[in-house]
Amino acid sequence: MSKRTEKTIVDIAEELKLSVSTVSRALNDNPNISARTKDKVKKMARKLGYRPNALAAGLRNNKSKTIGLIVPRISMFFPATISTIIQNKLQEYGYNLIICQSNDSYDQEVALVNTLYSARVDGLVVSTTLYTTDFSHFDVFKDNNIPLIFFDRVPKDYNVKVIKGDDYVGGYTATTHLIERGCKDIVHISGPLTCNLYVERVSGYKHALQENKLPFKKTRVFYQELTRDNAWQACEKIFAQTPYPDGIFASNDTTAITIMEYCRKINVRVPEDLKIVGYSNDPRTEIVTPPVTSVDQYPTMMGERVVAALMELITSQASATAPRYSQEIIPIQLIARESTAGMVKAGGKKK
């Protein structure tokens, strides 16, 4: 079996008796080439099975027209939504997107950063793992003046562009909402404090308690990866003894929905006996029974701002004095649903 020979613009030029430069300009829609010539060249390119060599073009102009994106897990609602927005917006600017998952592994994140750097991406967008506290593996992008943006899960002290949600206000708002519904014993299920999201949400939770003269109890806060299994195990501890809490603020919607499932099992009524607030406004919160109150993080707005900021960095890349650091805060909004309806009964549910 003979090896397939890749066709080049030289082959197209020979078939059409045109110069190589004319063929190149026609394929790139140069305005100085007539529409008739462009049409002939493109038809011949399709006939010969010509494929443009993007890598070679990138090496010539030092641009790959490709952006790298690293997210913890593409299966989660928030990063999945933002990834889609980023890809769609980048295509409007003529850029392709390489999407990578770290699976919340620091070692995998380091490897992906190195791989994307070797792939000559024109910029890198990252939401870090839960456990990333050393950001030195990103230095290769900073040191080579390659645009770098962190979003959602971001470093605290690393001189780069950051776009994040207002997680402190989110934690404060969620807890205040429960207090306004009559809750006085509020559990908070948080993620690990190695991640900025949960440091800020816990801080907001504490402030709301303090402002309303309610005690902060260490035994009422759980720090864990926010999976269904971990949520179930937390529920087994929470409801192992009375008095039961009258409110739970969960730092993601998977946890909030799991709590409702556990409450059905032990005959705790939501919202009559227990009120629940989740975080992220996952579409599932609208279709479960009862629908779950949640904090909307506006992923579409964040994704659009990430691309706008990235294009600004790419445009200003030639300037050595162009600012590379700033922080943008995306607002949150509490979406009240039936899981926090009415006022909680005095004393809460007993065994």
C-alpha positions, 0 to 999 in steps of 0.5 A: 500500500503506497503512502499518501502524499500530502498536497501543498499549495505548490500542487494547486499552483501547478494545476491552475498555472498560477504562482504560489504566492497567488494561491496562498493569498487566495486561500487566505482571502486576500482582498487583492485577489479576485473572487473568481480566482479565489473560487478556482483556487478553493475548488482545486484545493478541495479536489486535491484534498489539500489541508493547510498546515496550521503548525507551519503557519504558526511557526512563521508568524509566531502565532498558533491561534490556539488557546489552552484551557485547564479546568478541574472537571468538565463534568461539573455544571459551572466549568462546563458552562464556562468552557462552552462560552469561552470556546464560542467567544474565541471562535468569533476572534478566530481562535481554537480552544484546547480543553484539558481536565486536571481532575483536581490533581496537582501533578496532572495540572503541572503536566498539562501546563507544560504540555500546553506551553510546548504546544505553543498556545497563544494564551492560557486560561486556568481554574486551578485544582482544589489543592494548588498552593504552589503556582510556580509551574505557571511561571513559564507563561509569565516569564515568556510574556504569554497571556495567562488568566485565572478564573473562579479558583484563583491564586491569592498572591500571584501577579496575573490577571484574575477573574473570580466570583464574589464568593464572600458575598455569596457565603454571606448572602446564603447564610443571611437568607437562611437567618431571615427565614428563621434559621438559628442553627445553620450547618455549612458544608464547605470545600477544602480551605486550600481553595480560595472559593471556600475560604471566602464562602466560610468567611461570609458564613461567619460574618452573617452569623456574627452580624445576627448574634448567632454563635459560630460552632466548629462542629457545624462546619464540614470541610471536604470535597463536594461529592455526593458520597461525601455529602451523604457521609456528612449527613450521617454525622449531622443527623446522628444526634439531636437537636437537628439543624434548621438550616444548611448552607451547602457550597455546591448544588450536588451537596444540597440535592444529596442532603434533600435525598437524605432528609427524605430517607429520615423523614425530615421535611424540607422546607418545614423542618430544614431549609437548604441553600446550594451554590452554583444554580445548577439546572438540577436545582429547578427540577428536583422536589422541592426546587433548591434555593441556590446562588447563581455565579453568572458563568456566562458573564464570567466566560465572556469576561475571560475572553475579553480580558484575554483578547486585551492581553494578546493585543497588548502583548507586544508592549513590555509595559502592558499591565498583566495583573488586575482582578475582576469580581463577577457578582452573585445572585441568590435565587430563592426557591421552595427549599427555603420557603416560609419560616422554620418551625421553632425547635426544628425537627426532632427524632 
